[in-house]
Amino acid sequence: MRLTAKHPLPSFTAWIAALAASSSLHAADAIAWPDNYQSRLQVQALVQTINANILASTSATLTLEKWCADHAMSATPKVTAHLLRGVTKTASAEQRARLQVAADTPIRYRRVQLYCGGHLLSEADNWYVPERLTPAMNRLLDETDTPFGKAVLPLAPYRRTLAASTLWSPLPDKWETGQVPLPAAQATALDLPSALFEHTAVLYTSAHLPFSEVRETYQRGLLDFPPPPAR
């Protein structure tokens, strides 16, 4: 049977071809760090660098945005928040004490994922005191996916870290002493876990008034850029 322009098969075939081409493109764009000593050392240095940068910063969001720009992770290196609605976590008595509020003071909860382009950089739980923010800030947080750090920038905030923990290391503890065997090189890509490190911090206004507690879990998307060339 001769196919005509009205026959559905050619358009379906074209769709399949386009889908295959798209899949190949995404596979080609996937970032893979080799599983060898040099690569593990580079990953260790990078994770320690971004960890230290965030701990030393007044805004995790702005630090992530600079990291995204410095490593050309997106044509538009802007951190955006994906708000996870319908998730609630009640503030504990200890959190209320750190925020210096009474037992009946309203505290809101917000959970977001922070992205740069298509790269998931962080997942964050945030408890904040709405009466210590402006109406405009509360509106942004209630009605939009604006990252918390950007919404509260007019407060000139700073942060005090309560806890910082490493969730994964590409090299074993005490590797530098030579007493612990290093992982053998593999022909496959380095298996990066979802979560790399975690911070808990309290945010203060420039007048030293606490207004938010945040727990941030930083993701392997921080390493979504090509490894440095081998030397």
C-alpha positions in Angstrom: 0.0 0.0 0.0 1.3 3.4 -0.9 1.4 5.9 1.9 -0.1 9.3 1.3 0.4 12.5 3.2 -2.9 11.9 5.0 -1.8 8.5 6.4 -1.1 8.7 10.2 2.0 6.5 10.1 4.6 9.0 8.8 3.7 11.6 11.6 3.9 8.8 14.2 7.3 7.7 12.8 8.5 11.3 12.9 7.3 11.6 16.5 9.2 8.5 17.5 12.4 9.8 15.7 12.1 13.1 17.5 11.6 11.3 20.9 14.7 9.2 20.2 16.8 12.2 19.3 15.6 14.0 22.4 16.6 11.0 24.6 20.0 10.8 22.9 20.6 14.5 23.6 19.7 14.2 27.3 21.9 11.2 27.6 24.8 13.1 26.0 24.2 16.0 28.4 24.3 13.8 31.5 27.2 14.7 33.8 29.4 11.7 34.9 32.4 12.0 37.2 34.9 9.1 36.7 35.3 6.7 39.6 39.0 7.1 40.2 41.3 8.7 42.8 41.8 12.0 41.0 38.1 12.5 40.5 37.3 11.6 44.1 39.8 14.1 45.3 38.3 16.8 43.0 34.8 16.0 44.3 36.0 16.1 47.9 37.6 19.6 47.3 34.5 20.9 45.6 32.1 19.7 48.3 34.3 21.2 51.0 34.5 24.5 49.1 30.7 25.0 48.6 30.1 23.8 52.2 32.6 26.4 53.6 31.2 29.1 51.3 27.6 28.6 52.6 28.8 28.5 56.2 30.6 31.8 55.8 27.8 33.5 53.9 24.8 35.6 55.1 22.6 34.1 52.4 22.7 30.4 51.2 20.5 31.3 48.2 22.9 34.0 46.9 25.9 31.7 47.5 24.2 28.9 45.5 23.4 31.4 42.7 27.1 32.4 42.5 28.1 28.7 42.5 25.7 28.1 39.6 27.1 31.0 37.6 30.7 30.2 38.3 30.3 26.7 37.0 28.1 27.6 34.0 25.3 25.3 35.2 22.6 27.3 33.5 22.3 29.9 30.7 20.4 31.9 33.3 22.2 31.3 36.6 19.2 32.1 38.9 18.2 30.0 41.8 14.4 29.3 41.9 12.3 27.6 44.6 9.8 24.8 44.0 7.4 25.1 46.9 6.1 21.7 48.2 2.6 22.5 49.2 0.6 20.5 51.7 3.6 19.6 53.8 3.5 20.7 57.5 5.9 20.4 60.4 5.1 21.9 63.8 7.8 24.0 65.4 9.2 22.3 68.5 9.5 24.0 71.9 13.3 24.2 71.3 12.8 25.9 68.0 10.4 28.4 69.6 13.0 29.1 72.3 15.7 29.8 69.6 13.3 32.1 67.8 12.4 33.8 71.1 8.6 33.5 70.7 5.9 32.5 73.1 4.0 29.2 72.8 1.0 30.8 71.1 3.0 32.9 68.6 2.1 31.8 65.0 5.0 30.1 63.2 4.7 29.1 59.6 6.4 26.2 57.9 7.6 26.1 54.3 9.4 23.3 52.4 11.1 24.0 49.1 13.5 22.6 46.6 16.1 25.0 45.2 17.0 24.7 41.6 19.4 26.3 39.2 18.1 25.5 35.7 17.2 21.8 35.9 19.7 21.1 38.7 18.4 20.4 42.2 20.8 22.1 44.6 19.1 21.9 48.0 16.0 20.9 49.9 15.1 23.1 52.8 12.7 23.1 55.7 11.9 26.6 57.0 10.1 27.7 60.2 9.6 31.4 60.3 7.7 34.1 62.4 5.4 35.9 60.0 4.9 38.9 62.3 8.6 39.7 62.0 8.4 40.0 58.2 6.7 42.7 56.2 3.3 42.0 54.6 5.0 42.1 51.2 7.4 39.4 52.3 4.7 37.2 53.7 2.7 37.6 50.5 5.7 36.4 48.4 6.2 33.4 50.7 2.5 32.5 50.7 1.7 33.0 47.0 4.9 32.5 45.0 7.9 30.1 44.8 10.4 32.9 45.7 13.4 31.5 47.6 13.1 32.5 51.3 16.6 34.1 51.2 15.6 36.5 48.4 12.2 37.3 49.9 13.7 38.5 53.2 16.7 40.4 51.7 15.3 43.8 52.8 15.9 42.7 56.4 19.6 42.6 55.8 19.7 39.1 57.4 22.6 37.1 58.7 22.7 33.5 59.9 24.2 31.6 62.8 24.8 28.0 62.2 23.5 25.5 64.8 24.8 22.3 63.2 26.6 21.2 60.1 27.1 17.6 59.1 28.7 15.8 56.2 26.4 13.1 54.9 28.9 11.6 52.4 32.5 11.7 51.5 34.1 10.4 48.3 37.2 9.4 50.3 37.3 7.2 53.5 38.0 8.8 56.9 41.8 9.2 57.5 42.6 8.5 53.8 45.4 11.1 54.0 47.3 9.1 56.6 47.9 6.2 54.1 46.6 3.8 56.7 43.2 3.3 55.0 43.1 1.7 51.5 41.7 4.0 48.8 38.7 2.8 46.7 39.9 1.0 43.6 39.4 2.8 40.3 36.3 1.7 38.4 35.4 1.8 34.7 32.0 3.2 35.7 30.9 6.7 36.8 31.3 7.7 40.5 28.1 6.9 42.3 27.0 10.1 44.0 24.4 9.9 46.7 21.4 12.3 46.6 22.4 14.2 49.7 26.0 15.5 50.4 25.8 17.7 53.5 23.3 19.4 55.8 23.1 22.6 57.8 20.7 23.9 60.5 20.8 27.7 61.1 18.9 30.5 62.6 18.4 33.7 60.6 18.4 37.1 62.3 17.5 40.6 61.2 20.1 43.4 61.2 18.6 44.3 64.5 19.6 40.9 65.9 16.1 39.6 66.1 15.7 35.9 65.2 12.9 35.3 62.6 13.6 31.9 61.0 15.1 28.5 61.5 16.1 26.6 58.5 17.3 23.0 57.9 19.1 22.6 54.5 20.1 19.4 52.8 22.4 20.0 49.9 22.1 17.7 46.9 24.4 16.1 44.3 23.1 18.6 41.7 25.8 20.9 43.1 28.2 18.8 41.0 26.2 18.9 37.8 29.0 20.3 35.7 31.9 18.7 33.7 34.9 17.5 35.7 38.1 19.5 35.2 40.3 18.2 32.3 42.8 15.5 33.3 46.4 16.7 33.7 
